Amino acid sequence: MSDSSSSSKCCGSQSYAFAHLLLRLWVGMRLFMAGIDKFRWGNGSTTTFSLENYSKKTEPLAKLMSDNSFLPEAACKGFAGMIGYILIPVGIWVALGICTEFGLLAAGLVFLMLGFGLAALPDDTEVVTNIGLSVLIVAAALVTSKAKTFSLDGFLALKKKAE
């Protein structure tokens, strides 16, 4: 039988803020790195990043999506052609904590888009294990978003409060 004062002594007054920071940084990093990966080709010392690599990766993926789902090929090409360009800025947006709640909502929607794209592939086990977990992490970040002390929003609010 504990009250709120004993739990705050135990965990500290910044525990939700730290939890939110970790969750938000994880989501931002995951989106950013997934976007960067769309431009990568090769492994080790032969790795390159370019727009040409993006096309080499996304065109076969779009074909595979359309061949294995009800989606028309043009829609799959549009999805594959834009997803990398969405992942990178949304990842940065979330990591910085600009309009935190809205950014996290955008991140959750991007993960749902990725989940839809993966579900259109023949082996969609990654939807549940990877994307499902990512959506839960975004939801946890949203739940803790009132404690956004360590975000750009939080810093601006503190500065405004000090003035």
Protein Blocks (a to p, Z undefined) as FASTA:
>chain_A
ZZfklmmmmnopklmmmmmmmmmmmmmmmmmmmmmmmmggcehjlpccdfklmmmmmmmm
mmmmmmmmcbdfklmmmmmmmmmmmmmmmmmmmmnopakllmmmmmmmmmmmmmmmmmmp
mblmlmmmmmmmmmmmmmmmmmmmmmmmbafklmmmmmmmmZZ
